[in-house]
Amino acid sequence: MTDRLFSVVICVYTEDRWEDILAAVDSVRHQSHPAREILLVVDHNERLLARLSERFTDRAGHEEEVRVLANAGPRGLSSGRNTGIASAQGEFVAFLDDDAVAERDWLRHFAEAYDDPRVMAVGGRTVPAWASGRRPDWFPEEFDWVVGCTYRGLPPGRVRVRNVLGGNASFRRTAFDAAGGFATGIGRDGDRRPLGCEETELCIRLSQALPGAVLLIDDRSVIHHKVPAARERFGYFRTRTYAEGLSKALVSRSVGTGKGLEAERRYTTRVLPAGVARGLRDALLGRPGGAGRAGAIVAGVAVAAGGYVRGALRARGGGATFSSGPIPRRRDAPEVAA
């Protein structure tokens, strides 16, 4: 395990997160399993690119273990990640959100899972760090994916899953040789509508390309993800759930409805009804937020369904395009063993 070399990719796009970016980098620098390198990929922001390049270059003009790269593709998170993958020098590529910090053993637990050669991807547990200091009473844990975090309903421990969550995940570098990179046109694009699911689509493609591949989540690989005040409001909750529906429609178009909605069926038929019942029970017992949580679950499902229908109609009409393909290795990224 000690020789497993990780390239950690952090995609960044705004100077407003300057302190968050530095905190994310610092958390990777202090891992118990040291990273081979940290790649900061800047998404079409020349000022931020220059500022980070200056910050992570020593007085002799040499880069530190942090390399700063410009997104080589179209604007958006998917192409930023693909830029990092193309330059990665490690045998494994891990992804960390730019407004998150990783616990000390984050990479160590990832590395342990790769002792099994069938394992092609490992994700972790993402814990919300609420700007207000506490979870809003009305916000159901079943919808923590709205703020990029691990949600109630995922099994505990180290378990096999359909897909990992992109802000806290790792892959063998060879997984991208088999399946291609993240699809552009599905995920986030700067300040536009908060779409997602690019990691879901990639993981399903990976399993189709390598039928024996194992994808895991290990909840000991923990990161803490900052949730700004604006995302604690119901308006963002509504916008994000609608965008998720749009994204799921694109995933289904890419990999088929069966695989694209396989995990969602269990989530909507088992996890969410249990959440509604729990919220109503809390309301009857006089606990704060119970009715609000039950109502938010119902609203979230309805809004996401509306987004899915809209996205499916748009896709059929040719109004949505996305693409994925092989990621060529850059000259500074040598071949690595599987």
Helices and strands as residue ranges (DSSP letters): E 6-12, G 15-17, H 18-29, E 37-42, H 46-55, E 66-70, H 77-87, E 92-96, E 100-102, H 106-113, E 119-130, G 141-147, E 158-160, E 168-172, H 173-179, H 198-209, E 214-227, G 229-232, H 234-255, H 257-260, H 262-266, I 267-271, H 272-284, H 290-316
